[in-house]
Amino acid sequence: MTLKKIITAIALFGLVQIAFAQANGTTAAADASAAKTPVEFIEQAVNSTLHSIQNDPSIKMGDMVRISQVVEQFVASYVDFRKTTRLAAGRYWKDATPEQQEALALAFRATLLRTYAGAFTRVEPATAMKIMPFRGDLTASDTVVRTQLFRRPTSDATILDYRLEKTPTGWKIYDVNVENIWLIENYRNQFSQQIAQNGIAGLIDALNQHNQKQ
C-alpha cells in the first residue's frame, strides 16, 4: 500500500469510528447524537465506537460483509457526504447539472464507504483516542476538534482532527485531517485533474469504475 493510500485509510478510519457508534445500540451513541458541543460529540462517539469495534468478533476476523453492512447502515448518521463532495469538487460543483451533482455525490459516497470498510480491520485491541485542548468557540456552528490516535500504548500518536458543522439534526462531520493532510483538499486536487481532462461526467465514470473494481 502506498503512503498516500495509508494516509487516506487512516483518515477514513477516523470517520468510521463515528459511523459504528450507533450500530451497537449503546447509550453513548445516543448521547453522541444529542451532544451539545463538538467535543462531547467526538468524545462520546469515538470512545463508544472503539469499544464496539474491539469487541466484535466479525470485525476482528475481517468479515467484510459484516463490516460493509454496518458502514452502509450507520455512517450517514454522522457524516455529511454531500457537503464533503461539494467542497472536494470546488469551483466545478456549480458547473455541474443537478443530475451530475447527485451522481457525483453518490459515486464519491460509494468510494468513501468502501475505504471505510477496509479501515475497520486496522483497529487493534489497544487503540485509543486522546482529545487535545479545544482552541475554538464552543458556541460556533462550524469548528475543528483535534485528537490524537494511538494504535498501541507504545506507538507514536497520529494527529487526527475532525471538522464538524452544527445542523438542525445535530453535529455532522464533513472533513478529516491526518498528519496535516485534509481529506477534502487531497481529493480536490485529484478531482480537479480529472475534471480538467474529462469533465464532470468523466470524473463520475472514473469513480464508478474504481468502485466496481474493488
N, C-alpha and C positions, 0 to 999 in steps of 0.2 A: 504494500500500500504506500502511495506517495505521501510526502509530508503534507501536501495540500489536502489530500483525502483524509488524512489523520486529523488535521485541524478541523475540517468540516464535520467529521464524525463526532469529535468531542463537542463541538458547538451544538450540534443537533442533539447530542446526548443531554445537554442542558435543558433543551425544550422537552425531551422525552420524559425527564424527571417529573415535570409538571403534568404531562399528559397522563401518566399512570396513576396519579394520586387518587382520582375518583374511582378507578377500576376496582379497588379493594373495598369500596363502600365504607371507608373509615370516617370517623367524626372529624379527624384532622383535615380530610379532603373537603368536607362540607364547610369547615371553618375557613379554609383557604379561599373558597369561592366567595365567602362573605367578608373576607378580610377588609378592614377599613384602610390600612396603609399598605403600600407596596412591599415594605419589609416583612410585614406579617404574612402577606400572600406568599412570598418566596420561601420564607422560613417554614411555614406550616406545610405547604405543598411539597417542597423538595424533601424535607425530612421524612414525611409520611411515605413519599414515593420510594425513597431509598430503602426504607424498611420493607415495603411491599415487594420490590424487585428482588431484594436479597433473600426473601423467604418464599419465593415462588419456584417450585421445582421445575416447572416447564420453562421458565426464563433461564434458570441455571443450566438446563440441558440444551439451551439454544433452540427450543421449539419455535421456529419462525412462523408457523401457522398461528400459534397461540399469541406470539408477540405481535404479529400483524393485526390480529383481531382486536387486541387491546388498544394498539395505537390508533387504528381506524375508528374505533368506537368512542374514544375519550379525548383524543388530542385536540379536537375542535373546541372543546370547552374552555381551553386556556390560551390558545394561540389564534391570532388574527391573521389567517393566511392571506386574505385579500389585500390587507394593508402591506404585508411583507412583500407580496408580488408587485403591488403598485409602486412601492419605493424602489424595489430592485429594478423595475423597468425604467424608472426615472422619467426623463422627458419624453420617452417614446410611448408611455402609457396613454397620454392624451391623444396620440395619433392613431391609436387602435380603436376599432369599432367596438361597440358594447359586446358584440358576439365574440370578438377576438379577446377582449379583456376577460370575459368569463372563461373562455377556453384556455387562456394563458394561466389564469389563477388555478384552474383545475389541474392542468398539467404540472405546474410547479408544486402544487399541494401533493400530488402523487409522488413527485421526485423527493420531496422532503420526508414524506411518510415512510418511503422505502428506506431512506437513510436512518430515520429514527429507529426503525425496527432493528437494523443491524447494530445500532449503538447500544441496545439493551445488553447484548452479550458481553460487553466490556465492563459491566458493573461487577465489582469484587465485594466480598463479604465485609471488608474493612473500609469501603468507600464512604467518605463523609464530606459534609459541606460546612464551611465557616462563612458567616456573613460579616463583611467588613463594615466599619463605621459609616453610617449614612451621611452623605455630603449634600444631599439635595433638600428640597422643600417637601415635607411630608403631606402638604395640602395640595401639591401640584397634581395636575391630571396626566402629565407625561414625565417620566423620570427613569433613572437607572439605579438598580440595586446591584452593588458589587459583592461578589463572593469569591471564595477560593475552594477548589475541589481537590481532595486528597484521595487517591485511589487506594492507598495503604498508609499506615502511620508514619513509615519511614520515607515515603516518597515526597518529591518536591510538589508544591502546590501548583495547580493550574488556575490561572486567572479566568474567571467565568462570570461575566456581567450580563444582566438581563435588562432590556429596555421595555418598559411597560406603559400602557395607556389606560386611564380610567374610563370605562364605558358604562352605559346605563345598566349593563348586566354584570358589572364587576371589572376587575383588572384583567387585561389581556397582554400577553407577551407578543411582540412583533419583531424583535431583533435580539441577537445574542452576540456578545463579544468574547472571543477566546484568545488570550495572549495578544491583545491589541489588534485583533483582526475581526471586524464586524461582519456578520453573515450577509447583511444586505449589501454592503459595499463590495464584498467579494463577488457576489452574484451579479451586481450591477455591471461590473467590468465584463463579465462573461456574456451577459445579455446584450450589452452594447455592441460587442464584437459580432455576435451572431446576427443581431438585427441589422447592423450596417452591411453585412454580407447578403443576407437572405430575407430581410424584413421580419415583421411580427409573425407572419404565417410560418416563416422558416424556423423561427425560434420555437414556436408551438410544436411544429413537426419534430424538431430535434429533441425536445423534451419528451414527447410521446414515444419516440423511437428508443430513447435511452431507457425509459420506464419499462418498455416491453422486453428489453434485453436482460433486465435484472431478474 
